Amino acid sequence: MRSRAGWATPFVIALLTACGSGQGSSVPGAGSNPMSDPDFLLREEILDSNTSVAYDVVRNRRPQWLQTRGINTVRQAAGEQGIVVYMDNARLGGVDALRRVGLASVQYIQFYSAPEATQRWGANHLNGAILVSTRPR
C-alpha cells in the first residue's frame, strides 16, 4: 500500500512540468515556428518586409491587427479610440502612431486582444493594443 508521500512526488513532478511549458515563456513567438505566430512580428520578419515604418509591416504581414469591430458603446461612438499603440510600454496613441515608428531599432511587434490589453495597461482598450518593443541600446 502506498503512503501519501508515495503518490505526491509523481503528482508534483507532473504539475511542475505542466507549469513550465509553453504559455509562460517570455520570448516572443517562442514555439515551433515563431514567424507564423499570429500575435507577433519578430525582427527577422520585420527586416524581411522591405519597408521602413511599422505601420506598413503590420498592414502587409498582420492586417487583422488593424481591424476594429463596429461601434460597441456610447463611449466609443463619442470618439474613444480603437486600437492603442505602445512603444516599450509608453502610450503613443492610435494606429496612426505606427506611421511614425521607424524599424531600425524595433525588436518585435506584438498584438494584444482587448482583454489582454486591459489586463496589462488598464481600461479603454476596446479593440486591443499593439506593442512595439525596441532593442536594448
Backbone torsions as a table, in degrees:
resi	resn	phi	psi	omega
1	MET	NA	134.0	-178.7
2	ARG	-83.0	142.1	174.3
3	SER	-82.8	170.2	177.9
4	ARG	-60.7	-36.2	178.8
5	ALA	-65.2	-28.8	-178.5
6	GLY	-66.0	-37.2	-179.7
7	TRP	-90.6	-17.9	-176.5
8	ALA	-69.5	-38.5	-176.6
9	THR	-61.6	-51.3	177.9
10	PRO	-61.8	-35.4	178.9
11	PHE	-63.2	-46.0	179.8
12	VAL	-63.8	-41.2	179.2
13	ILE	-63.1	-44.4	178.6
14	ALA	-63.0	-40.6	179.6
15	LEU	-64.6	-44.9	179.5
16	LEU	-65.5	-38.1	178.2
17	THR	-63.5	-43.8	179.4
18	ALA	-64.8	-39.5	-179.0
19	CYS	-70.7	-28.2	-175.3
20	GLY	-87.8	-1.2	-175.3
21	SER	-103.3	145.4	167.1
22	GLY	63.2	-91.7	-166.4
23	GLN	-55.3	-32.0	-175.1
24	GLY	-83.6	3.2	-176.4
25	SER	-64.8	136.4	178.7
26	SER	-92.4	-3.3	179.3
27	VAL	-86.6	118.6	-179.4
28	PRO	-59.7	134.1	175.9
29	GLY	71.7	12.6	-179.2
30	ALA	-59.0	133.4	-179.2
31	GLY	155.8	-166.4	-174.6
32	SER	-70.6	-36.4	180.0
33	ASN	-142.0	84.5	-174.5
34	PRO	-61.3	-25.7	-178.9
35	MET	-72.5	-12.0	177.7
36	SER	-101.8	4.9	179.4
37	ASP	-68.0	122.3	-175.7
38	PRO	-70.1	-13.1	-178.3
39	ASP	-104.3	1.2	-178.2
40	PHE	-133.5	146.8	164.8
41	LEU	-121.9	111.3	-178.7
42	LEU	-87.2	163.8	-174.9
43	ARG	-52.2	-43.3	-178.4
44	GLU	-59.2	-43.8	-179.6
45	GLU	-71.6	-34.7	178.2
46	ILE	-64.8	-46.7	-179.2
47	LEU	-68.2	-27.8	-179.9
48	ASP	-78.7	-2.5	-173.0
49	SER	-82.5	-12.5	179.6
50	ASN	57.3	42.6	175.7
51	THR	-140.4	172.8	-174.8
52	SER	-119.4	-7.6	-179.7
53	VAL	-127.3	152.0	-175.5
54	ALA	-61.5	-37.6	-178.7
55	TYR	-57.1	-44.9	-177.8
56	ASP	-66.2	-37.2	177.7
57	VAL	-63.3	-47.8	-179.8
58	VAL	-63.5	-45.3	-179.1
59	ARG	-59.7	-39.1	-177.2
60	ASN	-83.0	-37.2	-172.8
61	ARG	-98.7	-33.4	-178.4
62	ARG	-137.9	61.3	-175.7
63	PRO	-60.4	-24.8	179.6
64	GLN	-64.1	-22.5	177.6
65	TRP	-64.5	-27.3	-175.4
66	LEU	-89.8	-6.0	-179.1
67	GLN	-82.5	133.8	176.9
68	THR	-116.2	156.0	176.0
69	ARG	-79.3	168.2	177.6
70	GLY	-62.7	176.0	-179.5
71	ILE	-65.9	117.7	-175.0
72	ASN	-97.3	-27.6	-173.5
73	THR	-140.4	165.5	176.3
74	VAL	-62.8	-39.4	179.9
75	ARG	-61.1	-42.1	178.7
76	GLN	-67.1	-38.4	178.5
77	ALA	-63.0	-29.2	-179.0
78	ALA	-80.6	3.9	173.8
79	GLY	114.3	6.2	176.5
80	GLU	-65.2	146.5	-173.2
81	GLN	-67.1	164.6	172.9
82	GLY	-90.5	-109.1	-178.3
83	ILE	-77.2	135.5	179.8
84	VAL	-105.1	138.9	-179.4
85	VAL	-110.1	135.0	176.8
86	TYR	-123.4	147.0	170.3
87	MET	-122.8	118.9	-177.2
88	ASP	49.3	43.4	177.8
89	ASN	71.9	4.5	174.4
90	ALA	-96.7	128.5	-177.3
91	ARG	-67.2	127.4	178.5
92	LEU	-101.6	-31.0	-178.4
93	GLY	137.6	-147.2	-179.9
94	GLY	-85.3	-168.9	-176.9
95	VAL	-58.0	-33.1	179.7
96	ASP	-59.5	-22.6	177.7
97	ALA	-61.3	-27.4	178.4
98	LEU	-63.9	-23.8	179.0
99	ARG	-69.5	-18.9	-179.6
100	ARG	-98.4	0.1	-176.4
101	VAL	-99.0	109.0	174.8
102	GLY	-73.8	157.7	-172.7
103	LEU	-94.3	-5.9	-174.3
104	ALA	-56.3	-38.0	-176.5
105	SER	-109.2	7.8	-177.2
106	VAL	-78.0	127.3	176.5
107	GLN	-88.2	-49.3	176.4
108	TYR	-157.3	163.7	175.2
109	ILE	-126.4	133.8	-175.6
110	GLN	-129.8	139.7	175.8
111	PHE	-99.4	137.8	175.2
112	TYR	-118.3	130.5	174.9
113	SER	-65.7	169.9	179.9
114	ALA	-56.0	-48.3	179.3
115	PRO	-65.0	-38.6	179.2
116	GLU	-65.5	-43.2	179.9
117	ALA	-65.9	-40.3	178.2
118	THR	-64.0	-39.6	178.3
119	GLN	-65.7	-37.6	-176.5
120	ARG	-81.0	-44.5	-172.5
121	TRP	-115.7	-5.3	-179.7
122	GLY	103.2	-168.5	-173.3
123	ALA	-66.6	172.7	176.0
124	ASN	71.9	43.2	173.7
125	HIS	-125.7	56.8	-172.2
126	LEU	-62.3	-26.4	-179.8
127	ASN	-119.5	15.9	177.8
128	GLY	94.8	-171.0	-178.1
129	ALA	-148.3	157.4	174.9
130	ILE	-121.8	127.2	178.2
131	LEU	-107.6	126.0	173.0
132	VAL	-103.3	122.0	-179.1
133	SER	-110.6	128.4	-178.6
134	THR	-97.4	160.4	-179.9
135	ARG	-72.8	146.3	175.6
136	PRO	-62.4	145.3	-178.9
137	ARG	-92.5	NA	NA
